[in-house]
Amino acid sequence: AFRSKGLKEGEDDVRVFFKDPYNVRGKDRLLCFVSEHTRYPFVVVYNDAKWNLEKRFSDFAQLDSELDDHFKSNESVQLPEFPPKKLFGSLSPALISERKEKLEKYMKALAKDPVVIQCQSLRAFLETPDVVGADKHKEFDFGRR
């Protein structure tokens, strides 16, 4: 099996589980008006640790384009399909729920791929300890926020 240097067999077990998304109203610092967006909370289980993260759809889209760039010349890697960006109705409960399912499927596929999971962009997105440091998520170990 593929292992990057420094990883022992079986060392990298990464899983993601999505929770219920919710909408946030906030002033947009750049545009100075009240904007609303959806946040997608999920749990990352990394070997024996776990922590909570929250991202916006645009964060996932950014990750997808970084991974596309990174793997476009690598034909052995087939990235999962990213959910389409919809311009209208992006705050409707039906769309949010569908988007959550698609994002979860997308992230689970990335985490399962032994080559993709070694990619720095994905590890930074998931905030794995090798990227953000071992202490960043200590306080969340098994606590609930």
Helices and strands as residue ranges (DSSP letters): E 14-18, E 22-27, E 34-46, E 49-56, H 57-71, H 93-112, G 116-118, H 120-126, H 129-132, G 138-140
